[in-house]
Amino acid sequence: MSKHISTGCLPGFEAAFVRVADVCRPLDFGDVFGRSGPLHLDLGAGDGGFAAGFAGAHPSFNVLAVERLLGRARKIAKKAWRQGLGNLRVLRLESGYLMRYLIPPSSVSVIHLMHPDPWPKRRHWKHRLVRDEFAAACLRALEPGGEIRLTIDHPGYLKDIVACFDRQPSLQAFRWLPGAGYPKSDFEVGFAGQGKVVFRQGWRKI
Ligand SMILES: C[S@@+](CC[C@H](N)C(=O)[O-])C[C@H]1O[C@@H](n2cnc3c(N)ncnc32)[C@H](O)[C@@H]1O
């Protein structure tokens, strides 16, 4: 049986969960997914509407949805199970820890950041995910040509995130817009009719 994921002995949706055997050792994604393939991370995946839709639209991609809340992680795992998505796995973990310690260097094709929590009050900014250390970890994790794709509705946090990624020496900003096979996230679906402006930006590792 795989070191990271149990598929044979766990009932139903539980099989979509990644079991981290050693929190000090980078994950082996060939082992996690049982195959090789372009690795896509959805960090702070919420209820997994985007991750499931994206995995379904791109069966050759390996999609890892990362979510710290157990209830939401379970919803994602249930989507993977019910929709028969063998290329979607769920990791219940803090994304910053994952990026810093568990992702092998140059292993990720795309990091999807969809509406990261903005923590609007200044005294709470320390809880924000995207800071310089996180940006450096993303750069390390990406393969050459790999991308970060950001979708966000909070202008203040957008400005700070842009500054963090722009400070990284080998990340080049580009205008990114979602094409076909890029479903809306649960938050975006919830915005319908609210007149919210959604910003998008991409960075590529050069
Ligand atoms: C604003 S919601 C957006 C959810 C989803 N990306 C979407 O667009 O519908 C942010 C999600 O990220 C999760 N989250 C926030 N910080 C996180 C972290 N450091 N690690 C993992 N998950 C995190 C929250 O629990 C929440 O589900």
The ligand as an ORCA input file, in Angstrom:
! r2SCAN-3c Opt
* xyz 0 1
  C     -12.252     32.686      1.021
  S     -12.258     30.925      1.017
  C     -12.080     30.567     -0.722
  C     -12.385     29.116     -1.039
  C     -12.190     28.741     -2.515
  N     -10.823     28.927     -2.940
  C     -13.128     29.531     -3.388
  O     -12.667     30.428     -4.099
  O     -14.324     29.219     -3.359
  C     -10.654     30.573      1.649
  C     -10.474     29.108      2.001
  O      -9.114     28.888      2.298
  C      -9.021     28.143      3.498
  N      -7.738     28.548      4.079
  C      -7.432     29.768      4.545
  N      -6.152     29.829      4.927
  C      -5.642     28.586      4.690
  C      -4.359     28.012      4.880
  N      -3.348     28.735      5.381
  N      -4.182     26.719      4.536
  C      -5.210     25.982      4.032
  N      -6.445     26.482      3.837
  C      -6.657     27.767      4.150
  C     -10.215     28.527      4.303
  O     -10.549     27.542      5.262
  C     -11.270     28.671      3.213
  O     -11.902     27.454      2.944
*
